[in-house]
Amino acid sequence: MAKTAMFLAGMFFGGAIDHVILAAAGRTETPYGLHSGVTGNWALAALDLAVAGACWAAHRALERRRAMTG
């Protein structure tokens, strides 16, 4: 489960980078071709970053618990 959380953290972090690049370039489409506006891309970048952070925190907690239990 810890490795899955780390994989998902990386996937969502990559999505955040995609949204930031598109927003900085002034693009109104998401990487998936949906129209969200520039502000929408910034918001989606923030959401992806929050999910990535939560997945990373879950990974860390699961790894610590595994280390304590042996």
PyMOL Python script that loads the backbone (N, CA, C, O; Angstrom):
from pymol import cmd

cmd.read_pdbstr("""\
ATOM      1  N   MET A   1       0.816  -1.194   0.000  1.00  0.00           N
ATOM      2  CA  MET A   1       0.000   0.000   0.000  1.00  0.00           C
ATOM      3  C   MET A   1       0.868   1.270   0.000  1.00  0.00           C
ATOM      4  O   MET A   1       0.521   2.272  -0.624  1.00  0.00           O
ATOM      5  N   ALA A   2       1.992   1.206   0.706  1.00  0.00           N
ATOM      6  CA  ALA A   2       2.884   2.369   0.758  1.00  0.00           C
ATOM      7  C   ALA A   2       3.449   2.685  -0.625  1.00  0.00           C
ATOM      8  O   ALA A   2       3.564   3.850  -1.004  1.00  0.00           O
ATOM      9  N   LYS A   3       3.793   1.659  -1.361  1.00  0.00           N
ATOM     10  CA  LYS A   3       4.348   1.879  -2.700  1.00  0.00           C
ATOM     11  C   LYS A   3       3.289   2.432  -3.647  1.00  0.00           C
ATOM     12  O   LYS A   3       3.597   3.249  -4.514  1.00  0.00           O
ATOM     13  N   THR A   4       2.062   1.997  -3.489  1.00  0.00           N
ATOM     14  CA  THR A   4       0.965   2.524  -4.303  1.00  0.00           C
ATOM     15  C   THR A   4       0.748   3.998  -4.001  1.00  0.00           C
ATOM     16  O   THR A   4       0.528   4.796  -4.912  1.00  0.00           O
ATOM     17  N   ALA A   5       0.811   4.361  -2.721  1.00  0.00           N
ATOM     18  CA  ALA A   5       0.660   5.765  -2.339  1.00  0.00           C
ATOM     19  C   ALA A   5       1.775   6.611  -2.949  1.00  0.00           C
ATOM     20  O   ALA A   5       1.527   7.727  -3.405  1.00  0.00           O
ATOM     21  N   MET A   6       2.994   6.089  -2.959  1.00  0.00           N
ATOM     22  CA  MET A   6       4.110   6.832  -3.541  1.00  0.00           C
ATOM     23  C   MET A   6       3.939   6.975  -5.052  1.00  0.00           C
ATOM     24  O   MET A   6       4.225   8.035  -5.609  1.00  0.00           O
ATOM     25  N   PHE A   7       3.481   5.930  -5.710  1.00  0.00           N
ATOM     26  CA  PHE A   7       3.224   5.992  -7.147  1.00  0.00           C
ATOM     27  C   PHE A   7       2.172   7.052  -7.455  1.00  0.00           C
ATOM     28  O   PHE A   7       2.346   7.851  -8.375  1.00  0.00           O
ATOM     29  N   LEU A   8       1.086   7.061  -6.691  1.00  0.00           N
ATOM     30  CA  LEU A   8       0.022   8.037  -6.918  1.00  0.00           C
ATOM     31  C   LEU A   8       0.504   9.457  -6.640  1.00  0.00           C
ATOM     32  O   LEU A   8       0.104  10.396  -7.328  1.00  0.00           O
ATOM     33  N   ALA A   9       1.365   9.616  -5.632  1.00  0.00           N
ATOM     34  CA  ALA A   9       1.923  10.941  -5.352  1.00  0.00           C
ATOM     35  C   ALA A   9       2.693  11.449  -6.567  1.00  0.00           C
ATOM     36  O   ALA A   9       2.551  12.609  -6.954  1.00  0.00           O
ATOM     37  N   GLY A  10       3.494  10.597  -7.158  1.00  0.00           N
ATOM     38  CA  GLY A  10       4.251  10.990  -8.339  1.00  0.00           C
ATOM     39  C   GLY A  10       3.354  11.305  -9.523  1.00  0.00           C
ATOM     40  O   GLY A  10       3.607  12.248 -10.273  1.00  0.00           O
ATOM     41  N   MET A  11       2.315  10.518  -9.683  1.00  0.00           N
ATOM     42  CA  MET A  11       1.401  10.730 -10.798  1.00  0.00           C
ATOM     43  C   MET A  11       0.677  12.079 -10.659  1.00  0.00           C
ATOM     44  O   MET A  11       0.576  12.832 -11.628  1.00  0.00           O
ATOM     45  N   PHE A  12       0.180  12.377  -9.464  1.00  0.00           N
ATOM     46  CA  PHE A  12      -0.518  13.642  -9.262  1.00  0.00           C
ATOM     47  C   PHE A  12       0.442  14.830  -9.299  1.00  0.00           C
ATOM     48  O   PHE A  12       0.063  15.913  -9.744  1.00  0.00           O
ATOM     49  N   PHE A  13       1.677  14.641  -8.839  1.00  0.00           N
ATOM     50  CA  PHE A  13       2.658  15.715  -8.926  1.00  0.00           C
ATOM     51  C   PHE A  13       2.957  16.040 -10.393  1.00  0.00           C
ATOM     52  O   PHE A  13       3.088  17.206 -10.764  1.00  0.00           O
ATOM     53  N   GLY A  14       3.063  15.011 -11.209  1.00  0.00           N
ATOM     54  CA  GLY A  14       3.261  15.227 -12.645  1.00  0.00           C
ATOM     55  C   GLY A  14       2.089  15.969 -13.265  1.00  0.00           C
ATOM     56  O   GLY A  14       2.280  16.822 -14.131  1.00  0.00           O
ATOM     57  N   GLY A  15       0.887  15.650 -12.828  1.00  0.00           N
ATOM     58  CA  GLY A  15      -0.295  16.362 -13.313  1.00  0.00           C
ATOM     59  C   GLY A  15      -0.269  17.826 -12.919  1.00  0.00           C
ATOM     60  O   GLY A  15      -0.662  18.696 -13.695  1.00  0.00           O
ATOM     61  N   ALA A  16       0.201  18.093 -11.692  1.00  0.00           N
ATOM     62  CA  ALA A  16       0.309  19.481 -11.242  1.00  0.00           C
ATOM     63  C   ALA A  16       1.287  20.253 -12.124  1.00  0.00           C
ATOM     64  O   ALA A  16       1.032  21.400 -12.489  1.00  0.00           O
ATOM     65  N   ILE A  17       2.389  19.626 -12.457  1.00  0.00           N
ATOM     66  CA  ILE A  17       3.373  20.276 -13.337  1.00  0.00           C
ATOM     67  C   ILE A  17       2.754  20.572 -14.697  1.00  0.00           C
ATOM     68  O   ILE A  17       2.949  21.656 -15.246  1.00  0.00           O
ATOM     69  N   ASP A  18       2.010  19.618 -15.242  1.00  0.00           N
ATOM     70  CA  ASP A  18       1.337  19.837 -16.535  1.00  0.00           C
ATOM     71  C   ASP A  18       0.425  21.058 -16.472  1.00  0.00           C
ATOM     72  O   ASP A  18       0.457  21.907 -17.363  1.00  0.00           O
ATOM     73  N   HIS A  19      -0.391  21.146 -15.414  1.00  0.00           N
ATOM     74  CA  HIS A  19      -1.327  22.267 -15.283  1.00  0.00           C
ATOM     75  C   HIS A  19      -0.590  23.594 -15.120  1.00  0.00           C
ATOM     76  O   HIS A  19      -1.013  24.604 -15.682  1.00  0.00           O
ATOM     77  N   VAL A  20       0.502  23.607 -14.362  1.00  0.00           N
ATOM     78  CA  VAL A  20       1.269  24.835 -14.181  1.00  0.00           C
ATOM     79  C   VAL A  20       1.861  25.301 -15.507  1.00  0.00           C
ATOM     80  O   VAL A  20       1.812  26.489 -15.825  1.00  0.00           O
ATOM     81  N   ILE A  21       2.411  24.385 -16.271  1.00  0.00           N
ATOM     82  CA  ILE A  21       2.990  24.749 -17.569  1.00  0.00           C
ATOM     83  C   ILE A  21       1.926  25.354 -18.480  1.00  0.00           C
ATOM     84  O   ILE A  21       2.160  26.379 -19.120  1.00  0.00           O
ATOM     85  N   LEU A  22       0.765  24.721 -18.536  1.00  0.00           N
ATOM     86  CA  LEU A  22      -0.299  25.239 -19.401  1.00  0.00           C
ATOM     87  C   LEU A  22      -0.811  26.580 -18.906  1.00  0.00           C
ATOM     88  O   LEU A  22      -1.061  27.478 -19.710  1.00  0.00           O
ATOM     89  N   ALA A  23      -0.971  26.734 -17.595  1.00  0.00           N
ATOM     90  CA  ALA A  23      -1.454  28.004 -17.043  1.00  0.00           C
ATOM     91  C   ALA A  23      -0.443  29.118 -17.293  1.00  0.00           C
ATOM     92  O   ALA A  23      -0.818  30.230 -17.665  1.00  0.00           O
ATOM     93  N   ALA A  24       0.829  28.822 -17.090  1.00  0.00           N
ATOM     94  CA  ALA A  24       1.869  29.834 -17.307  1.00  0.00           C
ATOM     95  C   ALA A  24       1.939  30.247 -18.778  1.00  0.00           C
ATOM     96  O   ALA A  24       2.291  31.383 -19.094  1.00  0.00           O
ATOM     97  N   ALA A  25       1.608  29.334 -19.656  1.00  0.00           N
ATOM     98  CA  ALA A  25       1.613  29.637 -21.091  1.00  0.00           C
ATOM     99  C   ALA A  25       0.320  30.326 -21.538  1.00  0.00           C
ATOM    100  O   ALA A  25       0.186  30.715 -22.698  1.00  0.00           O
ATOM    101  N   GLY A  26      -0.629  30.471 -20.608  1.00  0.00           N
ATOM    102  CA  GLY A  26      -1.887  31.136 -20.949  1.00  0.00           C
ATOM    103  C   GLY A  26      -2.886  30.251 -21.661  1.00  0.00           C
ATOM    104  O   GLY A  26      -3.837  30.748 -22.264  1.00  0.00           O
ATOM    105  N   ARG A  27      -2.684  28.944 -21.601  1.00  0.00           N
ATOM    106  CA  ARG A  27      -3.590  28.008 -22.284  1.00  0.00           C
ATOM    107  C   ARG A  27      -4.864  27.824 -21.463  1.00  0.00           C
ATOM    108  O   ARG A  27      -4.823  27.823 -20.233  1.00  0.00           O
ATOM    109  N   THR A  28      -5.974  27.671 -22.139  1.00  0.00           N
ATOM    110  CA  THR A  28      -7.258  27.505 -21.459  1.00  0.00           C
ATOM    111  C   THR A  28      -7.715  26.055 -21.405  1.00  0.00           C
ATOM    112  O   THR A  28      -8.731  25.748 -20.781  1.00  0.00           O
ATOM    113  N   GLU A  29      -6.976  25.162 -22.052  1.00  0.00           N
ATOM    114  CA  GLU A  29      -7.339  23.742 -22.048  1.00  0.00           C
ATOM    115  C   GLU A  29      -6.491  22.992 -21.022  1.00  0.00           C
ATOM    116  O   GLU A  29      -5.354  23.366 -20.733  1.00  0.00           O
ATOM    117  N   THR A  30      -7.072  21.935 -20.487  1.00  0.00           N
ATOM    118  CA  THR A  30      -6.326  21.051 -19.593  1.00  0.00           C
ATOM    119  C   THR A  30      -5.501  20.094 -20.446  1.00  0.00           C
ATOM    120  O   THR A  30      -5.663  20.063 -21.666  1.00  0.00           O
ATOM    121  N   PRO A  31      -4.617  19.310 -19.822  1.00  0.00           N
ATOM    122  CA  PRO A  31      -3.873  18.320 -20.605  1.00  0.00           C
ATOM    123  C   PRO A  31      -4.782  17.276 -21.267  1.00  0.00           C
ATOM    124  O   PRO A  31      -4.356  16.551 -22.166  1.00  0.00           O
ATOM    125  N   TYR A  32      -6.032  17.212 -20.814  1.00  0.00           N
ATOM    126  CA  TYR A  32      -6.986  16.226 -21.343  1.00  0.00           C
ATOM    127  C   TYR A  32      -7.887  16.812 -22.406  1.00  0.00           C
ATOM    128  O   TYR A  32      -8.793  16.137 -22.893  1.00  0.00           O
ATOM    129  N   GLY A  33      -7.647  18.085 -22.778  1.00  0.00           N
ATOM    130  CA  GLY A  33      -8.433  18.712 -23.821  1.00  0.00           C
ATOM    131  C   GLY A  33      -9.713  19.377 -23.346  1.00  0.00           C
ATOM    132  O   GLY A  33     -10.494  19.851 -24.171  1.00  0.00           O
ATOM    133  N   LEU A  34      -9.948  19.425 -22.059  1.00  0.00           N
ATOM    134  CA  LEU A  34     -11.141  20.084 -21.525  1.00  0.00           C
ATOM    135  C   LEU A  34     -10.877  21.570 -21.369  1.00  0.00           C
ATOM    136  O   LEU A  34      -9.750  21.969 -21.073  1.00  0.00           O
ATOM    137  N   HIS A  35     -11.889  22.392 -21.563  1.00  0.00           N
ATOM    138  CA  HIS A  35     -11.735  23.831 -21.422  1.00  0.00           C
ATOM    139  C   HIS A  35     -11.981  24.207 -19.961  1.00  0.00           C
ATOM    140  O   HIS A  35     -13.084  24.031 -19.444  1.00  0.00           O
ATOM    141  N   SER A  36     -10.942  24.728 -19.302  1.00  0.00           N
ATOM    142  CA  SER A  36     -11.087  25.124 -17.897  1.00  0.00           C
ATOM    143  C   SER A  36     -10.660  26.561 -17.668  1.00  0.00           C
ATOM    144  O   SER A  36     -10.889  27.101 -16.586  1.00  0.00           O
ATOM    145  N   GLY A  37     -10.054  27.188 -18.643  1.00  0.00           N
ATOM    146  CA  GLY A  37      -9.536  28.531 -18.474  1.00  0.00           C
ATOM    147  C   GLY A  37      -8.180  28.489 -17.782  1.00  0.00           C
ATOM    148  O   GLY A  37      -7.779  27.462 -17.235  1.00  0.00           O
ATOM    149  N   VAL A  38      -7.492  29.604 -17.815  1.00  0.00           N
ATOM    150  CA  VAL A  38      -6.185  29.690 -17.183  1.00  0.00           C
ATOM    151  C   VAL A  38      -6.336  29.531 -15.666  1.00  0.00           C
ATOM    152  O   VAL A  38      -5.559  28.818 -15.030  1.00  0.00           O
ATOM    153  N   THR A  39      -7.332  30.195 -15.101  1.00  0.00           N
ATOM    154  CA  THR A  39      -7.575  30.080 -13.656  1.00  0.00           C
ATOM    155  C   THR A  39      -7.908  28.647 -13.279  1.00  0.00           C
ATOM    156  O   THR A  39      -7.496  28.175 -12.220  1.00  0.00           O
ATOM    157  N   GLY A  40      -8.634  27.963 -14.117  1.00  0.00           N
ATOM    158  CA  GLY A  40      -8.954  26.564 -13.870  1.00  0.00           C
ATOM    159  C   GLY A  40      -7.710  25.691 -13.851  1.00  0.00           C
ATOM    160  O   GLY A  40      -7.603  24.776 -13.035  1.00  0.00           O
ATOM    161  N   ASN A  41      -6.770  25.968 -14.746  1.00  0.00           N
ATOM    162  CA  ASN A  41      -5.516  25.212 -14.745  1.00  0.00           C
ATOM    163  C   ASN A  41      -4.731  25.464 -13.462  1.00  0.00           C
ATOM    164  O   ASN A  41      -4.141  24.537 -12.908  1.00  0.00           O
ATOM    165  N   TRP A  42      -4.718  26.722 -12.979  1.00  0.00           N
ATOM    166  CA  TRP A  42      -4.043  26.992 -11.709  1.00  0.00           C
ATOM    167  C   TRP A  42      -4.731  26.243 -10.574  1.00  0.00           C
ATOM    168  O   TRP A  42      -4.065  25.668  -9.712  1.00  0.00           O
ATOM    169  N   ALA A  43      -6.062  26.248 -10.571  1.00  0.00           N
ATOM    170  CA  ALA A  43      -6.811  25.556  -9.518  1.00  0.00           C
ATOM    171  C   ALA A  43      -6.569  24.044  -9.575  1.00  0.00           C
ATOM    172  O   ALA A  43      -6.396  23.399  -8.541  1.00  0.00           O
ATOM    173  N   LEU A  44      -6.560  23.492 -10.772  1.00  0.00           N
ATOM    174  CA  LEU A  44      -6.309  22.059 -10.911  1.00  0.00           C
ATOM    175  C   LEU A  44      -4.880  21.704 -10.507  1.00  0.00           C
ATOM    176  O   LEU A  44      -4.635  20.623  -9.972  1.00  0.00           O
ATOM    177  N   ALA A  45      -3.946  22.604 -10.761  1.00  0.00           N
ATOM    178  CA  ALA A  45      -2.564  22.386 -10.318  1.00  0.00           C
ATOM    179  C   ALA A  45      -2.517  22.329  -8.795  1.00  0.00           C
ATOM    180  O   ALA A  45      -1.849  21.469  -8.220  1.00  0.00           O
ATOM    181  N   ALA A  46      -3.224  23.243  -8.148  1.00  0.00           N
ATOM    182  CA  ALA A  46      -3.260  23.255  -6.680  1.00  0.00           C
ATOM    183  C   ALA A  46      -3.924  21.983  -6.141  1.00  0.00           C
ATOM    184  O   ALA A  46      -3.462  21.405  -5.157  1.00  0.00           O
ATOM    185  N   LEU A  47      -4.997  21.561  -6.785  1.00  0.00           N
ATOM    186  CA  LEU A  47      -5.682  20.339  -6.352  1.00  0.00           C
ATOM    187  C   LEU A  47      -4.778  19.121  -6.519  1.00  0.00           C
ATOM    188  O   LEU A  47      -4.669  18.296  -5.613  1.00  0.00           O
ATOM    189  N   ASP A  48      -4.137  19.013  -7.669  1.00  0.00           N
ATOM    190  CA  ASP A  48      -3.217  17.897  -7.904  1.00  0.00           C
ATOM    191  C   ASP A  48      -2.076  17.913  -6.890  1.00  0.00           C
ATOM    192  O   ASP A  48      -1.669  16.861  -6.396  1.00  0.00           O
ATOM    193  N   LEU A  49      -1.564  19.091  -6.581  1.00  0.00           N
ATOM    194  CA  LEU A  49      -0.473  19.200  -5.607  1.00  0.00           C
ATOM    195  C   LEU A  49      -0.946  18.778  -4.214  1.00  0.00           C
ATOM    196  O   LEU A  49      -0.201  18.126  -3.482  1.00  0.00           O
ATOM    197  N   ALA A  50      -2.161  19.138  -3.846  1.00  0.00           N
ATOM    198  CA  ALA A  50      -2.709  18.738  -2.552  1.00  0.00           C
ATOM    199  C   ALA A  50      -2.889  17.220  -2.473  1.00  0.00           C
ATOM    200  O   ALA A  50      -2.568  16.607  -1.455  1.00  0.00           O
ATOM    201  N   VAL A  51      -3.396  16.623  -3.534  1.00  0.00           N
ATOM    202  CA  VAL A  51      -3.572  15.166  -3.555  1.00  0.00           C
ATOM    203  C   VAL A  51      -2.211  14.473  -3.521  1.00  0.00           C
ATOM    204  O   VAL A  51      -2.044  13.465  -2.834  1.00  0.00           O
ATOM    205  N   ALA A  52      -1.243  15.009  -4.257  1.00  0.00           N
ATOM    206  CA  ALA A  52       0.108  14.437  -4.237  1.00  0.00           C
ATOM    207  C   ALA A  52       0.694  14.505  -2.838  1.00  0.00           C
ATOM    208  O   ALA A  52       1.315  13.548  -2.376  1.00  0.00           O
ATOM    209  N   GLY A  53       0.502  15.629  -2.163  1.00  0.00           N
ATOM    210  CA  GLY A  53       0.991  15.769  -0.786  1.00  0.00           C
ATOM    211  C   GLY A  53       0.325  14.789   0.162  1.00  0.00           C
ATOM    212  O   GLY A  53       0.982  14.220   1.034  1.00  0.00           O
ATOM    213  N   ALA A  54      -0.964  14.590  -0.001  1.00  0.00           N
ATOM    214  CA  ALA A  54      -1.677  13.636   0.849  1.00  0.00           C
ATOM    215  C   ALA A  54      -1.197  12.208   0.597  1.00  0.00           C
ATOM    216  O   ALA A  54      -1.034  11.429   1.535  1.00  0.00           O
ATOM    217  N   CYS A  55      -0.976  11.873  -0.655  1.00  0.00           N
ATOM    218  CA  CYS A  55      -0.474  10.531  -0.982  1.00  0.00           C
ATOM    219  C   CYS A  55       0.937  10.326  -0.445  1.00  0.00           C
ATOM    220  O   CYS A  55       1.270   9.245   0.040  1.00  0.00           O
ATOM    221  N   TRP A  56       1.767  11.369  -0.533  1.00  0.00           N
ATOM    222  CA  TRP A  56       3.128  11.273  -0.013  1.00  0.00           C
ATOM    223  C   TRP A  56       3.109  11.113   1.508  1.00  0.00           C
ATOM    224  O   TRP A  56       3.875  10.325   2.063  1.00  0.00           O
ATOM    225  N   ALA A  57       2.226  11.867   2.182  1.00  0.00           N
ATOM    226  CA  ALA A  57       2.099  11.746   3.631  1.00  0.00           C
ATOM    227  C   ALA A  57       1.619  10.345   4.015  1.00  0.00           C
ATOM    228  O   ALA A  57       2.088   9.774   5.000  1.00  0.00           O
ATOM    229  N   ALA A  58       0.701   9.802   3.250  1.00  0.00           N
ATOM    230  CA  ALA A  58       0.235   8.434   3.513  1.00  0.00           C
ATOM    231  C   ALA A  58       1.375   7.441   3.331  1.00  0.00           C
ATOM    232  O   ALA A  58       1.532   6.518   4.130  1.00  0.00           O
ATOM    233  N   HIS A  59       2.158   7.626   2.294  1.00  0.00           N
ATOM    234  CA  HIS A  59       3.321   6.767   2.064  1.00  0.00           C
ATOM    235  C   HIS A  59       4.260   6.809   3.259  1.00  0.00           C
ATOM    236  O   HIS A  59       4.698   5.768   3.749  1.00  0.00           O
ATOM    237  N   ARG A  60       4.570   8.024   3.731  1.00  0.00           N
ATOM    238  CA  ARG A  60       5.488   8.164   4.871  1.00  0.00           C
ATOM    239  C   ARG A  60       4.931   7.490   6.121  1.00  0.00           C
ATOM    240  O   ARG A  60       5.661   6.807   6.838  1.00  0.00           O
ATOM    241  N   ALA A  61       3.644   7.682   6.380  1.00  0.00           N
ATOM    242  CA  ALA A  61       3.021   7.079   7.563  1.00  0.00           C
ATOM    243  C   ALA A  61       3.035   5.557   7.473  1.00  0.00           C
ATOM    244  O   ALA A  61       3.316   4.873   8.458  1.00  0.00           O
ATOM    245  N   LEU A  62       2.734   5.034   6.297  1.00  0.00           N
ATOM    246  CA  LEU A  62       2.727   3.583   6.126  1.00  0.00           C
ATOM    247  C   LEU A  62       4.133   3.002   6.257  1.00  0.00           C
ATOM    248  O   LEU A  62       4.313   1.929   6.833  1.00  0.00           O
ATOM    249  N   GLU A  63       5.123   3.706   5.727  1.00  0.00           N
ATOM    250  CA  GLU A  63       6.506   3.235   5.850  1.00  0.00           C
ATOM    251  C   GLU A  63       6.976   3.274   7.305  1.00  0.00           C
ATOM    252  O   GLU A  63       7.664   2.357   7.754  1.00  0.00           O
ATOM    253  N   ARG A  64       6.614   4.317   8.041  1.00  0.00           N
ATOM    254  CA  ARG A  64       6.983   4.393   9.462  1.00  0.00           C
ATOM    255  C   ARG A  64       6.341   3.262  10.258  1.00  0.00           C
ATOM    256  O   ARG A  64       6.980   2.635  11.103  1.00  0.00           O
ATOM    257  N   ARG A  65       5.053   3.014   9.969  1.00  0.00           N
ATOM    258  CA  ARG A  65       4.352   1.948  10.687  1.00  0.00           C
ATOM    259  C   ARG A  65       5.010   0.598  10.378  1.00  0.00           C
ATOM    260  O   ARG A  65       5.153  -0.243  11.265  1.00  0.00           O
ATOM    261  N   ARG A  66       5.405   0.397   9.126  1.00  0.00           N
ATOM    262  CA  ARG A  66       6.051  -0.865   8.744  1.00  0.00           C
ATOM    263  C   ARG A  66       7.410  -1.001   9.446  1.00  0.00           C
ATOM    264  O   ARG A  66       7.787  -2.094   9.869  1.00  0.00           O
ATOM    265  N   ALA A  67       8.135   0.106   9.566  1.00  0.00           N
ATOM    266  CA  ALA A  67       9.440   0.077  10.224  1.00  0.00           C
ATOM    267  C   ALA A  67       9.303  -0.229  11.719  1.00  0.00           C
ATOM    268  O   ALA A  67      10.162  -0.893  12.299  1.00  0.00           O
ATOM    269  N   MET A  68       8.226   0.254  12.341  1.00  0.00           N
ATOM    270  CA  MET A  68       8.020   0.010  13.777  1.00  0.00           C
ATOM    271  C   MET A  68       7.610  -1.430  14.071  1.00  0.00           C
ATOM    272  O   MET A  68       7.979  -1.994  15.101  1.00  0.00           O
ATOM    273  N   THR A  69       6.846  -2.013  13.159  1.00  0.00           N
ATOM    274  CA  THR A  69       6.348  -3.361  13.386  1.00  0.00           C
ATOM    275  C   THR A  69       7.341  -4.411  12.909  1.00  0.00           C
ATOM    276  O   THR A  69       7.229  -5.590  13.247  1.00  0.00           O
ATOM    277  N   GLY A  70       8.298  -3.976  12.132  1.00  0.00           N
ATOM    278  CA  GLY A  70       9.343  -4.902  11.681  1.00  0.00           C
ATOM    279  C   GLY A  70       8.935  -5.626  10.502  1.00  0.00           C
ATOM    280  O   GLY A  70       9.694  -6.447   9.988  1.00  0.00           O
TER     281      GLY A  70
END
""", "prot")
cmd.dss("prot")
cmd.show_as("cartoon", "prot")
cmd.util.cbc("prot")
cmd.orient("prot")
